[in-house]
Amino acid sequence: MTPTLLGRLQTRWVMVWTVGLVWLLLVGPFLPFAGPVAGVYRTGLATLVVVAVVGTAWEFVYHALQQLRWDKDWPTLLGLVLGVTEGVVAHRIVSAGIPWSTPPVDAVPFAWQFGSVWIAIWLVTNGPIRILFPRWRFAGGRFW
């Protein structure tokens, strides 16, 4: 892939608001949260907002680090592992009541919710997207 910062940002936003949102809506009721399903969706949507917005800032850091590599790209598995750092930051932000007040969030249910969404996005980005949008890879990850 020809990585570009704009392509990484577009890919993040498209994947979070398509795959992430659909996955959350489908799997949310089955996650091990205590409380009503509305609380799960409220926390899940807050997490998606945090991952989209704070993740945009992360992309600038990732891009700067990427420029130090000889091939200017990350190994694919690293994209999956980076979810751990983003998950810790997202949990702290959502637990602090940002971007809106959410029910108390325990780490284990949050890890299930965040982890399943992150893996779903990672799988779609590294599987069907490369097949359905072959130009995506050559346009630096840009969808439009």
C-alpha positions in Angstrom: 0.0 0.0 0.0 1.1 3.6 -0.6 0.4 5.0 2.9 -0.6 8.7 3.1 -1.8 10.6 6.1 -5.0 11.7 4.3 -5.7 8.1 3.3 -5.2 6.8 6.8 -7.5 9.5 8.2 -10.2 8.7 5.7 -9.9 5.0 6.2 -10.2 5.4 10.0 -13.3 7.6 9.7 -15.0 5.4 7.1 -14.3 2.2 9.0 -15.3 3.5 12.4 -18.7 4.9 11.1 -19.5 1.9 8.9 -18.0 -1.3 10.2 -17.7 -0.1 13.8 -21.2 1.2 14.1 -22.8 -1.8 12.4 -20.8 -4.2 14.5 -21.7 -2.3 17.7 -25.4 -2.4 16.8 -25.4 -6.1 16.0 -23.2 -7.3 18.9 -23.9 -4.7 21.6 -26.8 -6.5 23.3 -24.7 -9.7 23.7 -21.7 -8.0 25.4 -21.2 -8.6 29.1 -22.2 -5.1 30.3 -24.3 -4.8 33.5 -27.4 -2.7 32.9 -29.8 -1.9 30.1 -28.9 -2.3 26.4 -29.3 1.5 26.0 -26.3 1.9 28.3 -24.3 -0.4 26.2 -25.1 1.6 23.1 -24.5 4.9 24.9 -21.0 3.7 26.0 -20.3 2.1 22.6 -21.2 5.3 20.7 -19.1 7.4 23.1 -16.2 5.0 22.4 -16.7 5.3 18.6 -16.6 9.1 18.9 -13.4 8.9 21.0 -11.7 6.4 18.6 -12.6 8.6 15.6 -11.5 12.0 17.2 -8.6 10.9 19.4 -7.6 8.4 16.8 -7.2 11.2 14.3 -4.5 12.7 16.6 -2.9 9.2 16.9 -2.7 9.0 13.1 -0.3 12.0 13.1 1.9 10.2 15.6 1.7 6.9 13.6 2.5 8.7 10.4 5.5 10.5 11.9 6.9 7.2 13.2 6.1 5.5 9.9 8.4 7.9 8.1 11.3 6.5 10.1 10.8 3.0 8.6 12.6 2.2 5.3 9.4 1.1 3.6 7.2 3.8 5.1 4.6 1.3 6.1 3.6 -0.7 9.2 3.5 -4.5 9.3 -0.2 -5.5 9.2 -0.2 -7.1 12.6 1.0 -3.9 14.2 -2.3 -2.3 13.2 -4.0 -4.9 15.3 -1.7 -4.5 18.3 -2.0 -0.7 18.3 -5.6 -1.3 19.4 -4.3 -2.0 22.9 -2.9 1.5 23.3 -5.9 3.1 21.8 -8.2 1.0 23.9 -6.5 2.1 27.1 -6.8 5.7 26.2 -10.4 5.4 25.0 -11.4 3.6 28.3 -9.9 6.4 30.4 -11.6 9.1 28.3 -15.0 7.4 28.3 -14.7 6.6 32.0 -14.1 10.3 32.7 -17.5 11.0 31.1 -16.2 12.4 27.8 -17.7 13.1 25.2 -20.9 12.7 27.3 -21.9 11.1 30.5 -21.9 7.3 30.3 -22.8 4.6 32.8 -19.8 3.4 34.9 -17.6 1.3 32.6 -15.7 -1.6 34.0 -12.5 -2.5 32.2 -13.4 -6.1 31.2 -16.8 -5.3 29.5 -15.2 -2.3 27.8 -12.3 -4.5 26.6 -14.9 -6.9 25.0 -16.7 -4.1 23.4 -13.7 -2.1 22.2 -11.7 -5.3 21.3 -14.5 -6.8 19.2 -15.1 -3.5 17.3 -11.3 -3.1 16.7 -10.9 -6.6 15.4 -13.9 -6.3 13.2 -12.6 -3.1 11.7 -9.1 -4.6 11.3 -10.4 -7.7 9.6 -12.6 -5.7 7.1 -9.8 -3.3 6.3 -7.3 -6.1 5.7 -9.7 -8.4 3.9 -12.8 -7.4 1.9 -11.8 -3.7 1.5 -8.7 -4.8 -0.4 -10.8 -7.0 -2.7 -13.9 -4.7 -3.1 -11.9 -1.5 -3.6 -8.6 -2.5 -5.3 -7.8 1.2 -6.1 -7.9 2.0 -2.4 -4.5 0.4 -2.0 -3.0 2.4 -4.8 -4.6 5.7 -3.8 -2.8 5.7 -0.4 -5.8 4.3 1.4 -8.2 7.0 0.3 -11.8 6.2 -0.4 -12.6 9.5 -2.1 
